[in-house]
Amino acid sequence: MIAKTESFEVRTRGRGSYEITDEVERVVSASGIKEGIVTVFVRHTSASLVIFENADPSAREDLHEFLDRIAPDGEAWHVHTMEGPDDTASHLRMTVTRTSETVPVAGGRMVLGTWQGIFLLEHRHAPHRREVVVSVVGL
């Protein structure tokens, strides 16, 4: 069994979704692991990861609208607002998505579906630098 871990930075332009599939695939390929799993993890509480439709950008528009509706900014009941009106909302958005994703690896490549991509979701309005950690385990 072999394990390889590498991290990379995603510079966001603020709230939205950023496809990171190619960068994760690069790490998987460089690992030399042919069969196993890859775990992708974002080290933040106001950003998250999802595997989502990557062919039609309108699907991501719907995802953004969904998150806006279930965790709007600046609600009167928000207590944790030290960093602004998107503070609590960004943390809530993270809890209904994920901080990690795991994908099988076969033939040295991720086994994603035809229209699946891995996306970092930035939940803050301001640009940020987000650290993504990729661990590949297998043979």
N, CA, C and O atoms as a GROMACS GRO file, in nm:
protein
  556
    1MET      N    1   0.085  -0.117   0.000
    1MET     CA    2   0.000   0.000   0.000
    1MET      C    3   0.090   0.124   0.000
    1MET      O    4   0.189   0.130   0.072
    2ILE      N    5   0.053   0.220  -0.081
    2ILE     CA    6   0.127   0.346  -0.092
    2ILE      C    7   0.030   0.460  -0.060
    2ILE      O    8  -0.088   0.454  -0.092
    3ALA      N    9   0.082   0.564   0.005
    3ALA     CA   10   0.002   0.684   0.031
    3ALA      C   11   0.084   0.806  -0.009
    3ALA      O   12   0.201   0.817   0.026
    4LYS      N   13   0.022   0.895  -0.082
    4LYS     CA   14   0.084   1.021  -0.124
    4LYS      C   15  -0.011   1.134  -0.091
    4LYS      O   16  -0.132   1.125  -0.117
    5THR      N   17   0.043   1.241  -0.034
    5THR     CA   18  -0.039   1.357   0.000
    5THR      C   19   0.026   1.483  -0.054
    5THR      O   20   0.148   1.502  -0.044
    6GLU      N   21  -0.054   1.567  -0.111
    6GLU     CA   22  -0.007   1.695  -0.166
    6GLU      C   23  -0.117   1.798  -0.146
    6GLU      O   24  -0.236   1.764  -0.144
    7SER      N   25  -0.078   1.922  -0.132
    7SER     CA   26  -0.178   2.028  -0.121
    7SER      C   27  -0.156   2.132  -0.229
    7SER      O   28  -0.046   2.146  -0.284
    8PHE      N   29  -0.262   2.204  -0.260
    8PHE     CA   30  -0.252   2.315  -0.354
    8PHE      C   31  -0.346   2.426  -0.308
    8PHE      O   32  -0.435   2.404  -0.227
    9GLU      N   33  -0.324   2.543  -0.362
    9GLU     CA   34  -0.401   2.661  -0.324
    9GLU      C   35  -0.499   2.698  -0.435
    9GLU      O   36  -0.466   2.693  -0.553
   10VAL      N   37  -0.619   2.735  -0.393
   10VAL     CA   38  -0.718   2.788  -0.486
   10VAL      C   39  -0.743   2.932  -0.446
   10VAL      O   40  -0.784   2.960  -0.333
   11ARG      N   41  -0.718   3.023  -0.537
   11ARG     CA   42  -0.745   3.165  -0.513
   11ARG      C   43  -0.883   3.195  -0.568
   11ARG      O   44  -0.906   3.189  -0.689
   12THR      N   45  -0.974   3.228  -0.478
   12THR     CA   46  -1.111   3.256  -0.521
   12THR      C   47  -1.129   3.406  -0.547
   12THR      O   48  -1.050   3.489  -0.501
   13ARG      N   49  -1.233   3.437  -0.621
   13ARG     CA   50  -1.269   3.577  -0.646
   13ARG      C   51  -1.390   3.616  -0.562
   13ARG      O   52  -1.452   3.719  -0.587
   14GLY      N   53  -1.423   3.533  -0.464
   14GLY     CA   54  -1.540   3.554  -0.381
   14GLY      C   55  -1.640   3.442  -0.401
   14GLY      O   56  -1.610   3.342  -0.466
   15ARG      N   57  -1.757   3.460  -0.344
   15ARG     CA   58  -1.859   3.354  -0.342
   15ARG      C   59  -1.880   3.298  -0.482
   15ARG      O   60  -1.896   3.370  -0.580
   16GLY      N   61  -1.882   3.165  -0.487
   16GLY     CA   62  -1.904   3.096  -0.614
   16GLY      C   63  -1.842   2.958  -0.611
   16GLY      O   64  -1.797   2.911  -0.507
   17SER      N   65  -1.841   2.893  -0.727
   17SER     CA   66  -1.787   2.758  -0.739
   17SER      C   67  -1.668   2.760  -0.836
   17SER      O   68  -1.669   2.829  -0.937
   18TYR      N   69  -1.567   2.681  -0.800
   18TYR     CA   70  -1.442   2.679  -0.873
   18TYR      C   71  -1.404   2.534  -0.900
   18TYR      O   72  -1.379   2.458  -0.807
   19GLU      N   73  -1.400   2.496  -1.026
   19GLU     CA   74  -1.370   2.356  -1.056
   19GLU      C   75  -1.222   2.327  -1.032
   19GLU      O   76  -1.134   2.400  -1.078
   20ILE      N   77  -1.197   2.218  -0.958
   20ILE     CA   78  -1.060   2.180  -0.925
   20ILE      C   79  -1.029   2.038  -0.974
   20ILE      O   80  -0.926   1.981  -0.936
   21THR      N   81  -1.115   1.981  -1.057
   21THR     CA   82  -1.098   1.844  -1.105
   21THR      C   83  -0.961   1.822  -1.168
   21THR      O   84  -0.894   1.723  -1.136
   22ASP      N   85  -0.918   1.910  -1.256
   22ASP     CA   86  -0.791   1.890  -1.326
   22ASP      C   87  -0.672   1.891  -1.230
   22ASP      O   88  -0.579   1.813  -1.247
   23GLU      N   89  -0.677   1.978  -1.129
   23GLU     CA   90  -0.566   1.985  -1.033
   23GLU      C   91  -0.562   1.858  -0.948
   23GLU      O   92  -0.454   1.807  -0.919
   24VAL      N   93  -0.678   1.807  -0.907
   24VAL     CA   94  -0.683   1.682  -0.831
   24VAL      C   95  -0.633   1.568  -0.919
   24VAL      O   96  -0.556   1.484  -0.873
   25GLU      N   97  -0.676   1.564  -1.042
   25GLU     CA   98  -0.631   1.460  -1.136
   25GLU      C   99  -0.480   1.464  -1.155
   25GLU      O  100  -0.416   1.360  -1.167
   26ARG      N  101  -0.423   1.583  -1.157
   26ARG     CA  102  -0.277   1.597  -1.168
   26ARG      C  103  -0.208   1.531  -1.050
   26ARG      O  104  -0.108   1.461  -1.066
   27VAL      N  105  -0.261   1.553  -0.929
   27VAL     CA  106  -0.203   1.493  -0.808
   27VAL      C  107  -0.216   1.341  -0.813
   27VAL      O  108  -0.122   1.270  -0.779
   28VAL      N  109  -0.332   1.291  -0.856
   28VAL     CA  110  -0.352   1.146  -0.867
   28VAL      C  111  -0.252   1.087  -0.964
   28VAL      O  112  -0.187   0.987  -0.934
   29SER      N  113  -0.238   1.147  -1.080
   29SER     CA  114  -0.145   1.098  -1.182
   29SER      C  115   0.000   1.099  -1.131
   29SER      O  116   0.073   1.002  -1.150
   30ALA      N  117   0.039   1.208  -1.067
   30ALA     CA  118   0.177   1.220  -1.016
   30ALA      C  119   0.207   1.122  -0.904
   30ALA      O  120   0.323   1.089  -0.879
   31SER      N  121   0.103   1.074  -0.836
   31SER     CA  122   0.124   0.981  -0.724
   31SER      C  123   0.176   0.846  -0.771
   31SER      O  124   0.242   0.775  -0.694
   32GLY      N  125   0.148   0.810  -0.895
   32GLY     CA  126   0.187   0.679  -0.947
   32GLY      C  127   0.096   0.566  -0.902
   32GLY      O  128   0.117   0.451  -0.939
   33ILE      N  129  -0.005   0.597  -0.822
   33ILE     CA  130  -0.098   0.496  -0.772
   33ILE      C  131  -0.199   0.463  -0.882
   33ILE      O  132  -0.261   0.552  -0.940
   34LYS      N  133  -0.213   0.334  -0.910
   34LYS     CA  134  -0.300   0.290  -1.019
   34LYS      C  135  -0.439   0.247  -0.971
   34LYS      O  136  -0.537   0.266  -1.042
   35GLU      N  137  -0.447   0.190  -0.851
   35GLU     CA  138  -0.574   0.141  -0.796
   35GLU      C  139  -0.584   0.186  -0.652
   35GLU      O  140  -0.493   0.161  -0.573
   36GLY      N  141  -0.695   0.252  -0.615
   36GLY     CA  142  -0.711   0.295  -0.477
   36GLY      C  143  -0.820   0.398  -0.463
   36GLY      O  144  -0.924   0.391  -0.530
   37ILE      N  145  -0.796   0.494  -0.375
   37ILE     CA  146  -0.891   0.603  -0.355
   37ILE      C  147  -0.815   0.734  -0.340
   37ILE      O  148  -0.699   0.737  -0.299
   38VAL      N  149  -0.884   0.842  -0.374
   38VAL     CA  150  -0.831   0.976  -0.349
   38VAL      C  151  -0.932   1.049  -0.261
   38VAL      O  152  -1.052   1.048  -0.287
   39THR      N  153  -0.879   1.112  -0.158
   39THR     CA  154  -0.961   1.196  -0.072
   39THR      C  155  -0.916   1.339  -0.091
   39THR      O  156  -0.796   1.370  -0.085
   40VAL      N  157  -1.011   1.427  -0.114
   40VAL     CA  158  -0.986   1.570  -0.133
   40VAL      C  159  -1.048   1.641  -0.013
   40VAL      O  160  -1.164   1.616   0.020
   41PHE      N  161  -0.972   1.728   0.052
   41PHE     CA  162  -1.017   1.793   0.175
   41PHE      C  163  -0.984   1.942   0.169
   41PHE      O  164  -0.873   1.979   0.131
   42VAL      N  165  -1.078   2.027   0.206
   42VAL     CA  166  -1.054   2.171   0.213
   42VAL      C  167  -1.041   2.211   0.360
   42VAL      O  168  -1.124   2.174   0.443
   43ARG      N  169  -0.935   2.285   0.391
   43ARG     CA  170  -0.901   2.316   0.530
   43ARG      C  171  -0.961   2.449   0.577
   43ARG      O  172  -0.890   2.536   0.626
   44HIS      N  173  -1.091   2.463   0.563
   44HIS     CA  174  -1.156   2.589   0.599
   44HIS      C  175  -1.297   2.563   0.647
   44HIS      O  176  -1.357   2.461   0.615
   45THR      N  177  -1.352   2.657   0.725
   45THR     CA  178  -1.489   2.644   0.775
   45THR      C  179  -1.588   2.732   0.699
   45THR      O  180  -1.707   2.732   0.730
   46SER      N  181  -1.540   2.806   0.601
   46SER     CA  182  -1.631   2.888   0.521
   46SER      C  183  -1.612   2.861   0.372
   46SER      O  184  -1.642   2.946   0.287
   47ALA      N  185  -1.561   2.743   0.342
   47ALA     CA  186  -1.551   2.692   0.204
   47ALA      C  187  -1.577   2.543   0.213
   47ALA      O  188  -1.562   2.482   0.319
   48SER      N  189  -1.616   2.483   0.100
   48SER     CA  190  -1.646   2.340   0.102
   48SER      C  191  -1.621   2.281  -0.035
   48SER      O  192  -1.579   2.349  -0.129
   49LEU      N  193  -1.649   2.150  -0.045
   49LEU     CA  194  -1.630   2.077  -0.170
   49LEU      C  195  -1.758   2.005  -0.208
   49LEU      O  196  -1.835   1.964  -0.120
   50VAL      N  197  -1.782   1.991  -0.336
   50VAL     CA  198  -1.891   1.908  -0.386
   50VAL      C  199  -1.848   1.843  -0.517
   50VAL      O  200  -1.768   1.897  -0.592
   51ILE      N  201  -1.904   1.725  -0.541
   51ILE     CA  202  -1.897   1.666  -0.674
   51ILE      C  203  -2.029   1.706  -0.740
   51ILE      O  204  -2.136   1.680  -0.686
   52PHE      N  205  -2.017   1.769  -0.857
   52PHE     CA  206  -2.136   1.829  -0.917
   52PHE      C  207  -2.125   1.825  -1.068
   52PHE      O  208  -2.018   1.797  -1.124
   53GLU      N  209  -2.235   1.853  -1.133
   53GLU     CA  210  -2.243   1.864  -1.280
   53GLU      C  211  -2.139   1.963  -1.331
   53GLU      O  212  -2.133   2.077  -1.284
   54ASN      N  213  -2.057   1.920  -1.428
   54ASN     CA  214  -1.955   2.012  -1.480
   54ASN      C  215  -1.969   2.041  -1.629
   54ASN      O  216  -1.882   2.105  -1.688
   55ALA      N  217  -2.077   1.995  -1.690
   55ALA     CA  218  -2.093   2.018  -1.834
   55ALA      C  219  -2.169   2.147  -1.863
   55ALA      O  220  -2.132   2.221  -1.954
   56ASP      N  221  -2.274   2.174  -1.789
   56ASP     CA  222  -2.360   2.290  -1.814
   56ASP      C  223  -2.350   2.386  -1.695
   56ASP      O  224  -2.398   2.354  -1.587
   57PRO      N  225  -2.289   2.503  -1.714
   57PRO     CA  226  -2.273   2.599  -1.604
   57PRO      C  227  -2.405   2.643  -1.541
   57PRO      O  228  -2.405   2.690  -1.427
   58SER      N  229  -2.518   2.628  -1.610
   58SER     CA  230  -2.645   2.668  -1.551
   58SER      C  231  -2.680   2.582  -1.430
   58SER      O  232  -2.753   2.626  -1.342
   59ALA      N  233  -2.629   2.460  -1.424
   59ALA     CA  234  -2.653   2.375  -1.307
   59ALA      C  235  -2.588   2.437  -1.184
   59ALA      O  236  -2.645   2.431  -1.074
   60ARG      N  237  -2.470   2.496  -1.201
   60ARG     CA  238  -2.404   2.562  -1.088
   60ARG      C  239  -2.478   2.689  -1.048
   60ARG      O  240  -2.479   2.724  -0.930
   61GLU      N  241  -2.539   2.758  -1.143
   61GLU     CA  242  -2.620   2.875  -1.108
   61GLU      C  243  -2.734   2.833  -1.016
   61GLU      O  244  -2.766   2.903  -0.920
   62ASP      N  245  -2.794   2.718  -1.045
   62ASP     CA  246  -2.902   2.666  -0.960
   62ASP      C  247  -2.849   2.629  -0.822
   62ASP      O  248  -2.916   2.654  -0.722
   63LEU      N  249  -2.731   2.570  -0.815
   63LEU     CA  250  -2.670   2.537  -0.685
   63LEU      C  251  -2.648   2.664  -0.604
   63LEU      O  252  -2.678   2.667  -0.485
   64HIS      N  253  -2.595   2.768  -0.667
   64HIS     CA  254  -2.571   2.894  -0.597
   64HIS      C  255  -2.702   2.953  -0.544
   64HIS      O  256  -2.708   2.999  -0.430
   65GLU      N  257  -2.806   2.950  -0.627
   65GLU     CA  258  -2.937   3.001  -0.585
   65GLU      C  259  -2.992   2.919  -0.468
   65GLU      O  260  -3.048   2.975  -0.374
   66PHE      N  261  -2.978   2.787  -0.474
   66PHE     CA  262  -3.023   2.699  -0.366
   66PHE      C  263  -2.955   2.736  -0.235
   66PHE      O  264  -3.021   2.750  -0.132
   67LEU      N  265  -2.822   2.753  -0.237
   67LEU     CA  266  -2.749   2.789  -0.116
   67LEU      C  267  -2.789   2.928  -0.066
   67LEU      O  268  -2.798   2.950   0.055
   68ASP      N  269  -2.814   3.021  -0.158
   68ASP     CA  270  -2.862   3.155  -0.118
   68ASP      C  271  -2.995   3.146  -0.044
   68ASP      O  272  -3.019   3.220   0.051
   69ARG      N  273  -3.081   3.055  -0.088
   69ARG     CA  274  -3.214   3.043  -0.027
   69ARG      C  275  -3.210   2.974   0.109
   69ARG      O  276  -3.283   3.013   0.200
   70ILE      N  277  -3.125   2.872   0.124
   70ILE     CA  278  -3.125   2.800   0.252
   70ILE      C  279  -3.036   2.864   0.357
   70ILE      O  280  -3.054   2.840   0.477
   71ALA      N  281  -2.939   2.946   0.314
   71ALA     CA  282  -2.850   3.012   0.411
   71ALA      C  283  -2.822   3.156   0.365
   71ALA      O  284  -2.711   3.188   0.323
   72PRO      N  285  -2.923   3.242   0.373
   72PRO     CA  286  -2.904   3.380   0.329
   72PRO      C  287  -2.815   3.458   0.425
   72PRO      O  288  -2.806   3.426   0.544
   73ASP      N  289  -2.750   3.560   0.374
   73ASP     CA  290  -2.665   3.648   0.454
   73ASP      C  291  -2.750   3.740   0.541
   73ASP      O  292  -2.864   3.772   0.507
   74GLY      N  293  -2.692   3.781   0.654
   74GLY     CA  294  -2.746   3.891   0.733
   74GLY      C  295  -2.880   3.868   0.798
   74GLY      O  296  -2.955   3.964   0.818
   75GLU      N  297  -2.913   3.746   0.832
   75GLU     CA  298  -3.040   3.720   0.901
   75GLU      C  299  -3.036   3.782   1.040
   75GLU      O  300  -2.930   3.786   1.103
   76ALA      N  301  -3.148   3.831   1.088
   76ALA     CA  302  -3.155   3.897   1.219
   76ALA      C  303  -3.112   3.804   1.332
   76ALA      O  304  -3.060   3.851   1.434
   77TRP      N  305  -3.132   3.675   1.318
   77TRP     CA  306  -3.099   3.580   1.424
   77TRP      C  307  -2.952   3.540   1.425
   77TRP      O  308  -2.909   3.471   1.518
   78HIS      N  309  -2.872   3.581   1.325
   78HIS     CA  310  -2.730   3.547   1.321
   78HIS      C  311  -2.656   3.617   1.435
   78HIS      O  312  -2.664   3.739   1.448
   79VAL      N  313  -2.585   3.542   1.515
   79VAL     CA  314  -2.507   3.595   1.626
   79VAL      C  315  -2.360   3.611   1.586
   79VAL      O  316  -2.296   3.709   1.622
   80HIS      N  317  -2.308   3.514   1.512
   80HIS     CA  318  -2.167   3.512   1.473
   80HIS      C  319  -2.148   3.598   1.347
   80HIS      O  320  -2.156   3.548   1.235
   81THR      N  321  -2.125   3.728   1.368
   81THR     CA  322  -2.114   3.821   1.255
   81THR      C  323  -1.986   3.904   1.261
   81THR      O  324  -1.977   4.009   1.198
   82MET      N  325  -1.887   3.857   1.337
   82MET     CA  326  -1.763   3.933   1.356
   82MET      C  327  -1.698   3.973   1.224
   82MET      O  328  -1.640   4.081   1.214
   83GLU      N  329  -1.707   3.885   1.123
   83GLU     CA  330  -1.642   3.913   0.994
   83GLU      C  331  -1.740   3.964   0.889
   83GLU      O  332  -1.706   3.968   0.770
   84GLY      N  333  -1.860   4.003   0.930
   84GLY     CA  334  -1.954   4.060   0.836
   84GLY      C  335  -2.081   3.980   0.823
   84GLY      O  336  -2.096   3.875   0.885
   85PRO      N  337  -2.175   4.031   0.742
   85PRO     CA  338  -2.307   3.968   0.731
   85PRO      C  339  -2.305   3.830   0.664
   85PRO      O  340  -2.404   3.757   0.672
   86ASP      N  341  -2.194   3.793   0.598
   86ASP     CA  342  -2.187   3.659   0.537
   86ASP      C  343  -2.117   3.558   0.628
   86ASP      O  344  -2.094   3.444   0.587
   87ASP      N  345  -2.084   3.598   0.751
   87ASP     CA  346  -2.007   3.512   0.841
   87ASP      C  347  -2.083   3.385   0.878
   87ASP      O  348  -2.038   3.275   0.846
   88THR      N  349  -2.197   3.397   0.943
   88THR     CA  350  -2.274   3.279   0.980
   88THR      C  351  -2.320   3.203   0.856
   88THR      O  352  -2.310   3.080   0.852
   89ALA      N  353  -2.369   3.273   0.756
   89ALA     CA  354  -2.418   3.206   0.635
   89ALA      C  355  -2.310   3.120   0.571
   89ALA      O  356  -2.338   3.010   0.523
   90SER      N  357  -2.186   3.170   0.570
   90SER     CA  358  -2.078   3.092   0.507
   90SER      C  359  -2.053   2.962   0.584
   90SER      O  360  -2.027   2.859   0.522
   91HIS      N  361  -2.060   2.967   0.715
   91HIS     CA  362  -2.039   2.846   0.795
   91HIS      C  363  -2.157   2.748   0.779
   91HIS      O  364  -2.136   2.627   0.773
   92LEU      N  365  -2.278   2.801   0.772
   92LEU     CA  366  -2.394   2.714   0.752
   92LEU      C  367  -2.390   2.646   0.616
   92LEU      O  368  -2.424   2.528   0.604
   93ARG      N  369  -2.349   2.720   0.513
   93ARG     CA  370  -2.337   2.661   0.379
   93ARG      C  371  -2.237   2.546   0.379
   93ARG      O  372  -2.257   2.445   0.311
   94MET      N  373  -2.129   2.562   0.456
   94MET     CA  374  -2.029   2.456   0.465
   94MET      C  375  -2.090   2.331   0.528
   94MET      O  376  -2.057   2.220   0.487
   95THR      N  377  -2.178   2.348   0.627
   95THR     CA  378  -2.232   2.230   0.696
   95THR      C  379  -2.330   2.151   0.609
   95THR      O  380  -2.346   2.031   0.632
   96VAL      N  381  -2.394   2.214   0.512
   96VAL     CA  382  -2.488   2.140   0.427
   96VAL      C  383  -2.421   2.088   0.300
   96VAL      O  384  -2.484   2.020   0.219
   97THR      N  385  -2.295   2.120   0.283
   97THR     CA  386  -2.216   2.061   0.174
   97THR      C  387  -2.114   1.970   0.242
   97THR      O  388  -2.151   1.895   0.333
   98ARG      N  389  -1.987   1.972   0.203
   98ARG     CA  390  -1.889   1.884   0.264
   98ARG      C  391  -1.752   1.950   0.266
   98ARG      O  392  -1.724   2.041   0.187
   99THR      N  393  -1.668   1.904   0.356
   99THR     CA  394  -1.528   1.950   0.357
   99THR      C  395  -1.437   1.850   0.288
   99THR      O  396  -1.319   1.879   0.266
  100SER      N  397  -1.490   1.730   0.254
  100SER     CA  398  -1.407   1.632   0.183
  100SER      C  399  -1.492   1.552   0.085
  100SER      O  400  -1.614   1.539   0.101
  101GLU      N  401  -1.426   1.499  -0.014
  101GLU     CA  402  -1.486   1.408  -0.112
  101GLU      C  403  -1.388   1.294  -0.134
  101GLU      O  404  -1.267   1.315  -0.134
  102THR      N  405  -1.440   1.174  -0.154
  102THR     CA  406  -1.358   1.056  -0.182
  102THR      C  407  -1.403   0.997  -0.314
  102THR      O  408  -1.522   0.978  -0.339
  103VAL      N  409  -1.304   0.967  -0.400
  103VAL     CA  410  -1.332   0.915  -0.534
  103VAL      C  411  -1.244   0.793  -0.557
  103VAL      O  412  -1.126   0.795  -0.522
  104PRO      N  413  -1.298   0.686  -0.614
  104PRO     CA  414  -1.215   0.571  -0.649
  104PRO      C  415  -1.112   0.607  -0.757
  104PRO      O  416  -1.135   0.695  -0.840
  105VAL      N  417  -1.000   0.537  -0.753
  105VAL     CA  418  -0.896   0.551  -0.855
  105VAL      C  419  -0.879   0.415  -0.921
  105VAL      O  420  -0.860   0.314  -0.852
  106ALA      N  421  -0.885   0.410  -1.053
  106ALA     CA  422  -0.863   0.288  -1.130
  106ALA      C  423  -0.784   0.323  -1.254
  106ALA      O  424  -0.813   0.423  -1.321
  107GLY      N  425  -0.687   0.243  -1.286
  107GLY     CA  426  -0.605   0.271  -1.403
  107GLY      C  427  -0.529   0.402  -1.391
  107GLY      O  428  -0.495   0.464  -1.492
  108GLY      N  429  -0.502   0.445  -1.268
  108GLY     CA  430  -0.427   0.568  -1.246
  108GLY      C  431  -0.508   0.696  -1.262
  108GLY      O  432  -0.452   0.806  -1.264
  109ARG      N  433  -0.641   0.682  -1.274
  109ARG     CA  434  -0.727   0.800  -1.293
  109ARG      C  435  -0.847   0.794  -1.199
  109ARG      O  436  -0.889   0.687  -1.157
  110MET      N  437  -0.900   0.911  -1.168
  110MET     CA  438  -1.022   0.915  -1.088
  110MET      C  439  -1.138   0.855  -1.168
  110MET      O  440  -1.148   0.875  -1.289
  111VAL      N  441  -1.224   0.782  -1.101
  111VAL     CA  442  -1.340   0.721  -1.165
  111VAL      C  443  -1.462   0.810  -1.139
  111VAL      O  444  -1.550   0.775  -1.061
  112LEU      N  445  -1.463   0.924  -1.205
  112LEU     CA  446  -1.577   1.016  -1.198
  112LEU      C  447  -1.672   0.984  -1.312
  112LEU      O  448  -1.631   0.932  -1.416
  113GLY      N  449  -1.800   1.016  -1.293
  113GLY     CA  450  -1.896   0.999  -1.399
  113GLY      C  451  -1.873   1.099  -1.511
  113GLY      O  452  -1.798   1.196  -1.495
  114THR      N  453  -1.936   1.076  -1.623
  114THR     CA  454  -1.915   1.157  -1.743
  114THR      C  455  -1.931   1.306  -1.718
  114THR      O  456  -1.852   1.386  -1.769
  115TRP      N  457  -2.030   1.345  -1.640
  115TRP     CA  458  -2.057   1.487  -1.619
  115TRP      C  459  -2.024   1.533  -1.478
  115TRP      O  460  -2.073   1.637  -1.434
  116GLN      N  461  -1.940   1.457  -1.408
  116GLN     CA  462  -1.905   1.495  -1.271
  116GLN      C  463  -1.772   1.570  -1.267
  116GLN      O  464  -1.677   1.536  -1.338
  117GLY      N  465  -1.768   1.672  -1.183
  117GLY     CA  466  -1.646   1.745  -1.155
  117GLY      C  467  -1.637   1.774  -1.007
  117GLY      O  468  -1.738   1.770  -0.936
  118ILE      N  469  -1.517   1.802  -0.960
  118ILE     CA  470  -1.498   1.838  -0.820
  118ILE      C  471  -1.487   1.990  -0.813
  118ILE      O  472  -1.408   2.051  -0.885
  119PHE      N  473  -1.566   2.050  -0.725
  119PHE     CA  474  -1.571   2.195  -0.713
  119PHE      C  475  -1.543   2.239  -0.571
  119PHE      O  476  -1.591   2.178  -0.475
  120LEU      N  477  -1.465   2.344  -0.558
  120LEU     CA  478  -1.452   2.415  -0.432
  120LEU      C  479  -1.562   2.521  -0.431
  120LEU      O  480  -1.577   2.597  -0.526
  121LEU      N  481  -1.638   2.525  -0.323
  121LEU     CA  482  -1.739   2.629  -0.306
  121LEU      C  483  -1.685   2.733  -0.209
  121LEU      O  484  -1.657   2.703  -0.093
  122GLU      N  485  -1.671   2.855  -0.258
  122GLU     CA  486  -1.633   2.967  -0.172
  122GLU      C  487  -1.762   3.028  -0.120
  122GLU      O  488  -1.848   3.069  -0.198
  123HIS      N  489  -1.775   3.033   0.012
  123HIS     CA  490  -1.899   3.084   0.071
  123HIS      C  491  -1.888   3.229   0.118
  123HIS      O  492  -1.988   3.288   0.159
  124ARG      N  493  -1.770   3.286   0.114
  124ARG     CA  494  -1.752   3.426   0.154
  124ARG      C  495  -1.758   3.515   0.030
  124ARG      O  496  -1.728   3.470  -0.080
  125HIS      N  497  -1.798   3.640   0.050
  125HIS     CA  498  -1.805   3.734  -0.063
  125HIS      C  499  -1.667   3.783  -0.105
  125HIS      O  500  -1.644   3.810  -0.223
  126ALA      N  501  -1.577   3.794  -0.011
  126ALA     CA  502  -1.442   3.844  -0.041
  126ALA      C  503  -1.356   3.734  -0.101
  126ALA      O  504  -1.377   3.616  -0.072
  127PRO      N  505  -1.259   3.770  -0.184
  127PRO     CA  506  -1.164   3.671  -0.234
  127PRO      C  507  -1.085   3.609  -0.119
  127PRO      O  508  -1.056   3.676  -0.020
  128HIS      N  509  -1.050   3.482  -0.134
  128HIS     CA  510  -0.971   3.412  -0.034
  128HIS      C  511  -0.871   3.319  -0.102
  128HIS      O  512  -0.884   3.287  -0.221
  129ARG      N  513  -0.773   3.277  -0.025
  129ARG     CA  514  -0.681   3.170  -0.066
  129ARG      C  515  -0.721   3.048   0.014
  129ARG      O  516  -0.716   3.050   0.137
  130ARG      N  517  -0.759   2.942  -0.055
  130ARG     CA  518  -0.807   2.821   0.011
  130ARG      C  519  -0.708   2.707  -0.012
  130ARG      O  520  -0.661   2.686  -0.124
  131GLU      N  521  -0.677   2.635   0.093
  131GLU     CA  522  -0.586   2.521   0.084
  131GLU      C  523  -0.666   2.393   0.068
  131GLU      O  524  -0.757   2.364   0.147
  132VAL      N  525  -0.632   2.317  -0.035
  132VAL     CA  526  -0.694   2.189  -0.062
  132VAL      C  527  -0.587   2.081  -0.046
  132VAL      O  528  -0.479   2.091  -0.105
  133VAL      N  529  -0.617   1.978   0.034
  133VAL     CA  530  -0.525   1.868   0.057
  133VAL      C  531  -0.578   1.745  -0.016
  133VAL      O  532  -0.696   1.712  -0.004
  134VAL      N  533  -0.490   1.679  -0.091
  134VAL     CA  534  -0.527   1.560  -0.168
  134VAL      C  535  -0.443   1.444  -0.120
  134VAL      O  536  -0.320   1.450  -0.123
  135SER      N  537  -0.509   1.336  -0.076
  135SER     CA  538  -0.439   1.214  -0.034
  135SER      C  539  -0.483   1.100  -0.124
  135SER      O  540  -0.602   1.072  -0.139
  136VAL      N  541  -0.384   1.034  -0.182
  136VAL     CA  542  -0.410   0.919  -0.269
  136VAL      C  543  -0.353   0.797  -0.199
  136VAL      O  544  -0.236   0.797  -0.160
  137VAL      N  545  -0.435   0.693  -0.183
  137VAL     CA  546  -0.393   0.570  -0.116
  137VAL      C  547  -0.426   0.453  -0.207
  137VAL      O  548  -0.536   0.446  -0.263
  138GLY      N  549  -0.332   0.362  -0.222
  138GLY     CA  550  -0.358   0.244  -0.304
  138GLY      C  551  -0.230   0.177  -0.346
  138GLY      O  552  -0.126   0.184  -0.280
  139LEU      N  553  -0.242   0.110  -0.460
  139LEU     CA  554  -0.128   0.035  -0.516
  139LEU      C  555  -0.089   0.088  -0.652
  139LEU      O  556   0.005   0.038  -0.714
   0.00000   0.00000   0.00000
